[in-house]
Amino acid sequence: MNYVKYGRSNVSTENNATAPKDFDQIANELCEQALSDAKTQLHPLLRHIELKRLEKRSEFFQAFRLALERRIAGKLAAMQGGRIQAVYRFEETRRRPGSWDDSIHLLLKVSRVSNTIQAMSKDLDDSLLKRLQQLGWSHFEEWQSVLEIQQVTPKEIRRGISYGAMFCAVYSKPIKVWPKKGSHEVG
């Protein structure tokens, strides 16, 4: 494993062996699972409505977002084989409750910042965006990106620096999405 001085800390540069085609398959699975998870939150009579109409139901769209965040977090943790200690969701800016900027913002707690994770997140973002646009939802028609992943180390959290400063925020602290309490499942 090579380490390169990169900005705020040493960043590892491990090899990323997942091909773009694999990310397309992963994105498809994540979206299908999140859609299924979100549909289970709906009233039974609404579960079979076409997706285009479900987009307009805010409770469904929020359930889909949360399910997709959890699914992505678990998948990233599984793909990184123990390098990710926890995954948090965060809001880029403070907004009214229930609103969504159509992006998923995840903060990965890692022992060392990794270029591999950043490269993997870019590939996954491209595949997720493509898959979400295939759903035909107006939310994603003109977007260039849907997934933002940042890394934070325990040292940065302790010192309140870089992305670790978010844990000291007054209004919008990161919210843990993986692992779930009492869960040892990573995928």
C-alpha positions, 0 to 999 in steps of 0.5 A, spaced: 500 500 500 502 506 498 501 513 501 501 520 498 501 526 502 494 529 500 491 535 503 490 534 510 493 528 511 496 521 508 491 518 503 492 511 502 492 509 494 490 502 494 488 499 487 481 499 486 479 492 482 471 494 481 470 495 474 465 500 471 460 495 469 460 492 476 458 499 479 452 499 474 450 492 477 451 495 484 447 501 483 441 497 480 441 492 486 441 498 491 436 502 487 431 496 487 432 494 494 431 501 496 425 502 492 422 495 495 424 498 502 420 504 501 414 501 498 413 497 504 412 503 508 406 505 504 399 503 505 398 496 502 393 499 496 399 504 494 404 499 493 403 497 486 402 504 483 407 506 478 413 509 480 412 515 476 406 517 480 410 515 487 415 520 485 410 526 487 408 522 494 413 526 499 413 520 504 415 515 499 420 519 496 423 520 503 423 513 505 426 512 498 432 516 500 433 514 507 433 506 504 438 508 499 442 512 504 442 505 508 443 501 502 449 505 500 452 505 506 452 498 507 454 496 500 460 501 501 462 498 508 462 491 505 466 493 499 471 496 503 472 490 508 472 493 515 476 499 513 470 503 514 468 504 521 461 508 521 457 511 516 453 518 517 448 522 513 449 529 513 446 535 510 450 540 505 446 546 508 440 547 513 434 546 510 427 545 512 425 538 514 422 533 509 426 537 503 431 533 499 436 536 494 436 530 490 443 528 493 445 523 498 451 526 502 455 520 506 460 521 511 465 515 512 469 514 518 475 511 516 482 510 520 486 513 514 483 517 508 483 513 502 484 515 494 480 508 493 474 510 497 474 517 493 475 513 486 470 508 488 465 513 490 465 517 483 464 510 479 458 509 484 455 516 483 456 515 476 452 509 476 447 511 481 445 517 477 444 513 470 440 508 474 436 514 477 435 517 471 432 511 468 426 511 473 424 517 469 423 521 475 423 529 474 428 530 480 434 527 477 433 529 469 438 534 469 443 532 475 450 531 474 451 528 480 447 524 486 452 522 491 457 525 495 462 521 499 467 525 504 471 521 509 473 523 516 478 520 521 477 519 529 483 524 529 479 529 525 472 528 529 476 529 536 479 535 534 473 538 530 477 539 524 475 538 517 469 534 516 470 532 523 467 539 525 460 537 523 460 533 529 460 539 533 454 543 529 449 546 532 443 544 527 445 539 523 450 534 526 451 527 522 446 522 523 449 515 523 446 510 518 451 504 518 452 500 522 445 499 525 445 499 533 445 491 535 447 489 527 453 486 525 451 486 518 455 489 513 452 488 506 
